[in-house]
Amino acid sequence: MLWFKQRDIKLREIMDDEKCDSLLLFNTYEFFRIVNMLTANWGWIYRKIIRPRLRANGGHGRFLDVGFGGGDVIDRLALMCKKDGFEVEFLGIDLDKRAVEFVNKKSHLSNVHFLAIDARDILKSNEKYDFVISNSVLHHLQDSELIEFCAITKGIARCCVIHNDVARSAFSYYFFRLIFPLLAPFIKKSFAGVDGAYSIRRSFYREELASLVSKDWKVIKVFFPPRLLLTNEFPASTNPNCQGETKTKLK
Ligand SMILES: C[S@@+](CC[C@H](N)C(=O)[O-])C[C@H]1O[C@@H](n2cnc3c(N)ncnc32)[C@H](O)[C@@H]1O
């Protein structure tokens, strides 16, 4: 337990309970916005992986964010694309209808849309998206669900899939347990304290994630803040704006 040698998949995050309190769920989404901004590295991912491909495709592209939660990742990507003058479309999907209720209360760029649907339905409809992304979703899944999730998202993508998640580490866990009580008096009451700690314990080590997916997936470990990127970048032969593997240099 002390070093979290195994994923603790018995732990259930409160937000995954469909009966959980909506107000506290919404406050949790608000908290994610800050955490994602500080820890999820989407600026770096945009510059290294996304922007070169959008440029190669004449500035056009379609994005699908699976499990958008509070919608902040897609909002941020949309702003970065707008700044670069790209003409892109964004769709966020989530299994939880309350996530759509939450984002509908906020304003978004006109090219950003949200729906409460299952990625399986998108795959069945044969709609394609150049970039299929997720943020902090993988650790919610059992191993078998993760294998299916990767197959579905790869099936929907035209250019690349980027799953960005928390990485399990004793450092993250104890750091979070230390820092959260200090922040708690200054933030709205939410599930973040419990779910944050659970999500670290449910998340993967690099080797565990790599062992579940086929060789065309790459797992990149970002050491600080500890995150894992699971990417599948299609070769140029699949689509001219696909350029194969990004030569990743860790930050
Ligand atoms: C921890 S939240 C992350 C939300 C958001 N991406 C973020 O980073 O703030 C995980 C979200 O994934 C959604 N989710 C979990 N499993 C999913 C699945 N199989 N398909 C779509 N959404 C899923 C949940 O409903 C939840 O909103």
The ligand as an ORCA input file, in Angstrom:
! r2SCAN-3c Opt
* xyz 0 1
  C     -11.990     12.660    -13.984
  S     -13.191     13.094    -15.156
  C     -12.161     14.008    -16.266
  C     -12.937     15.071    -16.948
  C     -12.142     15.968    -17.867
  N     -11.658     15.250    -19.017
  C     -11.026     16.631    -17.129
  O      -9.869     16.304    -17.371
  O     -11.289     17.493    -16.297
  C     -13.545     11.668    -16.098
  C     -14.730     11.860    -16.992
  O     -14.731     10.761    -17.880
  C     -16.059     10.358    -18.076
  N     -15.979      8.970    -18.500
  C     -15.574      7.898    -17.795
  N     -15.592      6.800    -18.568
  C     -15.983      7.220    -19.795
  C     -16.202      6.591    -21.038
  N     -16.024      5.272    -21.196
  N     -16.611      7.332    -22.084
  C     -16.817      8.655    -21.941
  N     -16.643      9.307    -20.796
  C     -16.228      8.602    -19.746
  C     -16.741     10.560    -16.751
  O     -18.139     10.687    -16.915
  C     -16.065     11.836    -16.279
  O     -16.816     12.975    -16.663
*
